[in-house]
Amino acid sequence: MLTETMPAVENVSMVSAVSQNETLPSDAEITRRVMKIRSSWSVAERLRRRREADTRFADLLDALTTEHTAA
């Protein structure tokens, strides 16, 4: 009977997640993409997202305040 053995894991090189020649998008490009996405939202969707963002921001401030007073 023939058996195949797998190479040891330590012999496998790790490839970084970001390519060395990859460039990140500029702030202007990110803004353009965000505006394009937002333009497809309905008024109701914009309101829902704004309320959610306000809630998350309030929760963040509460957490930071609680952490600061506990320290």
C-alpha positions as CSV (number, residue, x, y, z in Angstrom):
1,M,0.0,0.0,0.0
2,L,1.3,3.5,-0.9
3,T,1.0,6.4,1.5
4,E,1.6,10.0,0.8
5,T,3.1,12.2,3.5
6,M,2.4,15.9,3.7
7,P,5.4,18.4,4.1
8,A,5.9,19.9,7.5
9,V,4.0,23.1,8.1
10,E,7.1,25.0,9.2
11,N,8.5,24.6,5.6
12,V,5.7,26.7,4.2
13,S,6.5,30.4,3.7
14,M,4.0,32.9,4.9
15,V,2.7,35.4,2.3
16,S,1.8,38.8,3.6
17,A,-1.8,40.0,3.2
18,V,-0.8,43.2,1.4
19,S,1.2,43.0,-1.7
20,Q,4.4,45.0,-1.6
21,N,3.5,47.0,-4.7
22,E,-0.1,47.6,-3.8
23,T,-1.0,51.3,-3.2
24,L,-3.8,52.3,-0.9
25,P,-6.6,54.5,-2.4
26,S,-6.3,58.3,-1.7
27,D,-8.7,60.2,0.6
28,A,-10.3,61.6,-2.6
29,E,-10.9,58.2,-4.0
30,I,-12.4,56.9,-0.8
31,T,-14.7,59.9,-0.6
32,R,-15.7,59.4,-4.2
33,R,-16.6,55.8,-3.6
34,V,-18.5,56.6,-0.4
35,M,-20.5,59.3,-2.2
36,K,-21.3,56.9,-5.0
37,I,-22.7,54.4,-2.5
38,R,-24.6,57.0,-0.5
39,S,-26.3,58.4,-3.7
40,S,-28.1,55.1,-4.1
41,W,-29.7,55.2,-0.6
42,S,-33.3,56.3,-0.1
43,V,-34.2,59.0,2.4
44,A,-35.5,56.4,4.8
45,E,-32.2,54.5,4.5
46,R,-30.2,57.6,5.2
47,L,-32.3,58.4,8.3
48,R,-31.9,54.8,9.5
49,R,-28.2,54.9,9.0
50,R,-27.9,58.3,10.7
51,R,-29.8,57.1,13.7
52,E,-27.7,54.0,14.0
53,A,-24.5,56.1,13.7
54,D,-25.7,58.4,16.4
55,T,-26.5,55.4,18.7
56,R,-23.1,53.9,18.1
57,F,-21.4,57.2,18.8
58,A,-23.3,57.7,22.0
59,D,-22.4,54.1,23.1
60,L,-18.8,54.8,22.3
61,L,-18.8,58.0,24.4
62,D,-20.5,56.1,27.3
63,A,-17.9,53.3,27.1
64,L,-15.0,55.8,27.1
65,T,-16.5,57.8,30.0
66,T,-17.1,54.6,32.0
67,E,-13.5,53.4,31.3
68,H,-12.0,56.7,32.2
69,T,-13.9,57.0,35.6
70,A,-13.1,53.4,36.4
71,A,-9.3,53.9,35.9
